[in-house]
Amino acid sequence: MEYRINPVRMSGLVKEITEEYVKIHIHGRLGVITIRPACISAVRPIRVGCELTFFFSYLRVTDDVFAVDMSGMFRPDPWPTMLYATITEVNDTAIMATISDGIGTVAVPLRFVFTDVPLKEGLQTEFWLSHMQEIF
């Protein structure tokens, strides 16, 4: 069965910051994204408790992985970019996937993943994500 995934505007709360990654909890208990700081725009330095807005979509398991232009993730405007991620962890409630090119990870509930096959480590997924901006 073919599923169409569309990016929608979402928001999240910064929960942790390291030199390499920023951890964002998506509002509505929809998951957690860890992403490089270069993928976030803010007027002042990002801090724990900042609200961010971005585009994000469901994940879809796919066999067709193509080279993608990742530059959209580093532009200051939040324009959705198609990304690929490899599932690295599956449990009874959620999955974690590592985004290609070391951009970060996504952890989402199982209901957030479209698939016709049983989920397992190593499967490829595709999804939309955009550069993130601070909400004032």
Phi, psi and chi 1 to 4 in degrees:
 res  aa     phi    psi   chi1   chi2   chi3   chi4
   1 MET       -  137.2 -179.8  178.9  -95.1      -
   2 GLU   -95.7  131.3 -174.2   65.0   27.1      -
   3 TYR  -116.3  138.1  -63.2   99.8      -      -
   4 ARG   -97.8  127.3 -177.4  178.8  177.3  102.1
   5 ILE  -107.8  130.4   54.5  173.0      -      -
   6 ASN  -122.8  136.4  -67.2  -49.1      -      -
   7 PRO   -73.6  140.5   24.5  -30.7      -      -
   8 VAL  -128.5  152.3  -65.0      -      -      -
   9 ARG   -72.8  130.6 -174.2  171.0  -69.0  -84.8
  10 MET  -132.3  176.2  -64.6 -171.5  172.3      -
  11 SER  -142.3  161.3   60.1      -      -      -
  12 GLY  -154.9  170.5      -      -      -      -
  13 LEU  -115.5  129.3 -174.2   67.2      -      -
  14 VAL   -69.4  123.8  173.6      -      -      -
  15 LYS  -109.7  -25.7  -72.2  -67.3 -163.6  171.4
  16 GLU  -155.1  145.1 -176.8 -179.2  -32.2      -
  17 ILE  -133.8  130.1  -59.1  170.8      -      -
  18 THR  -124.8  178.9   68.7      -      -      -
  19 GLU   -64.4  -32.2  -77.5 -173.4   27.8      -
  20 GLU   -95.1  -33.3  -64.2  179.8    4.6      -
  21 TYR  -142.2  156.0  -68.1  100.1      -      -
  22 VAL  -118.5  129.7  176.5      -      -      -
  23 LYS   -98.2  125.5 -178.9 -174.8  -96.1 -172.4
  24 ILE  -121.1  127.5  -60.0  116.1      -      -
  25 HIS   -92.0  120.3  -73.9 -148.4      -      -
  26 ILE   -74.0  132.2  -55.6  169.1      -      -
  27 HIS   -60.8  149.1  -70.3  -54.9      -      -
  28 GLY    86.6   16.4      -      -      -      -
  29 ARG    55.3   40.0  -62.6  178.5   56.2  138.1
  30 LEU   -95.0    1.1  -64.4  177.2      -      -
  31 GLY   136.0 -172.7      -      -      -      -
  32 VAL  -134.9  133.8  176.4      -      -      -
  33 ILE  -117.5  131.8  -61.8  172.2      -      -
  34 THR  -110.8  132.9   58.1      -      -      -
  35 ILE  -146.5  153.8 -162.7  153.4      -      -
  36 ARG   -62.8  143.5  -75.5 -164.4 -125.7  157.8
  37 PRO   -58.1  -27.3  -24.2   32.9      -      -
  38 ALA   -65.1  -13.5      -      -      -      -
  39 CYS   -93.6   12.5  -62.0      -      -      -
  40 ILE  -129.6  133.5  -59.5  171.7      -      -
  41 SER  -109.8  137.3  -67.2      -      -      -
  42 ALA  -154.3  150.2      -      -      -      -
  43 VAL   -71.0  -38.3  173.9      -      -      -
  44 ARG  -119.0  168.2   53.0 -171.7  177.4 -106.6
  45 PRO   -57.2  138.6  -23.8   33.2      -      -
  46 ILE   -63.6  138.7  -68.1  -64.2      -      -
  47 ARG  -139.0  161.5   64.6 -156.6  177.9  -71.5
  48 VAL   -58.8  133.5  171.8      -      -      -
  49 GLY   100.5  -11.1      -      -      -      -
  50 CYS   -64.4  143.3  -77.0      -      -      -
  51 GLU   -95.6  133.4  -69.6  -82.3  -20.6      -
  52 LEU  -121.6  149.8  -58.3  175.4      -      -
  53 THR  -119.9  148.4 -174.9      -      -      -
  54 PHE  -168.5  167.1   50.4   90.8      -      -
  55 PHE   -98.5  141.2  -75.1   93.6      -      -
  56 PHE  -152.5  154.7 -171.5   50.3      -      -
  57 SER  -134.0  173.3   72.8      -      -      -
  58 TYR   -61.0  161.5  -73.0   94.5      -      -
  59 LEU   -97.3  145.3  -79.9   69.5      -      -
  60 ARG  -127.9  128.6  177.4  175.4   47.3 -158.0
  61 VAL   -70.3  134.7  172.6      -      -      -
  62 THR  -142.3  153.2 -176.1      -      -      -
  63 ASP   -97.4  -18.5  -69.3  -31.8      -      -
  64 ASP   -96.0   99.0  -57.5  -37.4      -      -
  65 VAL  -109.2  124.3  177.7      -      -      -
  66 PHE  -117.8  161.9  -58.1   99.0      -      -
  67 ALA   -68.9  134.9      -      -      -      -
  68 VAL  -124.2  155.6  -66.1      -      -      -
  69 ASP   -86.0  107.5  178.2    9.1      -      -
  70 MET   -85.2   -1.5  -51.3  -80.6  -93.8      -
  71 SER   -60.5  -26.7   63.9      -      -      -
  72 GLY   -60.8  -25.8      -      -      -      -
  73 MET   -72.8  -15.4  -70.2  -58.1  -59.9      -
  74 PHE  -113.1    4.3  -57.2  100.7      -      -
  75 ARG   -86.0  150.4  -73.5 -165.5  -42.6 -117.2
  76 PRO   -72.1  -16.0   21.6  -29.3      -      -
  77 ASP   -90.8  141.7   56.8  -31.4      -      -
  78 PRO   -82.7   79.6   29.7  -32.5      -      -
  79 TRP  -106.7  126.8 -168.2 -105.1      -      -
  80 PRO   -59.2  139.3  -21.2   31.4      -      -
  81 THR  -124.6  132.1  -59.3      -      -      -
  82 MET   -73.1  126.3  173.8   64.5   76.0      -
  83 LEU  -125.9  161.7  -61.5  174.7      -      -
  84 TYR  -119.9  148.6  -66.5   97.9      -      -
  85 ALA  -145.0  148.3      -      -      -      -
  86 THR  -102.6  128.3  -56.4      -      -      -
  87 ILE   -66.5  125.7  -64.5  175.7      -      -
  88 THR  -112.9  -14.9   54.7      -      -      -
  89 GLU  -152.8  136.4 -175.4  179.7  -33.0      -
  90 VAL  -133.4  130.8  178.6      -      -      -
  91 ASN  -132.2 -169.2   62.2   41.3      -      -
  92 ASP   -74.9   -7.0   58.8  -17.2      -      -
  93 THR  -126.6  -19.7   61.3      -      -      -
  94 ALA  -155.1  169.9      -      -      -      -
  95 ILE  -127.2  158.6   68.3  152.4      -      -
  96 MET  -124.5  139.5  178.8  174.8  -80.8      -
  97 ALA  -135.9  141.8      -      -      -      -
  98 THR   -94.1  122.7  -59.4      -      -      -
  99 ILE   -71.8  139.8  -55.9  169.6      -      -
 100 SER   -58.3  155.5   54.9      -      -      -
 101 ASP    62.1   22.7  -69.5  -14.1      -      -
 102 GLY    66.7   23.5      -      -      -      -
 103 ILE   -68.1  -32.2  -73.3 -173.1      -      -
 104 GLY   159.2 -152.3      -      -      -      -
 105 THR  -138.5  158.8   64.0      -      -      -
 106 VAL  -128.6  138.1  -67.0      -      -      -
 107 ALA  -126.7  119.2      -      -      -      -
 108 VAL  -135.1  156.7  -65.6      -      -      -
 109 PRO   -64.1  155.0  -13.7   23.1      -      -
 110 LEU   -56.0  -33.6  -65.2  177.7      -      -
 111 ARG   -65.8  -10.3   69.0 -179.9 -174.3  -85.1
 112 PHE   -94.4    6.0 -138.6   74.7      -      -
 113 VAL  -122.2  122.8 -177.1      -      -      -
 114 PHE   -90.4  129.2  -71.0  130.5      -      -
 115 THR  -160.4  150.7 -179.1      -      -      -
 116 ASP  -106.2   -1.7  -69.8  -29.5      -      -
 117 VAL  -121.6  155.9  -61.1      -      -      -
 118 PRO   -61.2  137.2  -20.2   30.5      -      -
 119 LEU   -72.0  137.9  -68.1  171.5      -      -
 120 LYS  -155.2  162.3   63.2 -179.0 -178.7  179.9
 121 GLU   -62.1  143.2  -67.0  176.6    9.5      -
 122 GLY    97.8  -16.3      -      -      -      -
 123 LEU   -68.9  147.5  -70.6  175.8      -      -
 124 GLN   -93.1  141.3  -64.5  -66.3  -43.7      -
 125 THR  -126.0  157.1   63.4      -      -      -
 126 GLU  -126.1  149.6   61.5 -175.5   -1.0      -
 127 PHE  -166.3  168.0   64.8  100.5      -      -
 128 TRP  -104.2  139.9  -66.4   94.7      -      -
 129 LEU  -150.4  149.9 -177.1   62.8      -      -
 130 SER  -123.4  167.9   72.4      -      -      -
 131 HIS   -55.4  146.8 -171.1   88.0      -      -
 132 MET  -106.0  146.0  -60.6 -178.6  176.5      -
 133 GLN  -127.4  145.1  -68.8 -177.1  -37.9      -
 134 GLU   -70.9  140.0 -178.1 -179.2   12.0      -
 135 ILE   -98.0  133.0  -59.0  172.7      -      -
 136 PHE   -92.1      -  -62.6  101.1      -      -
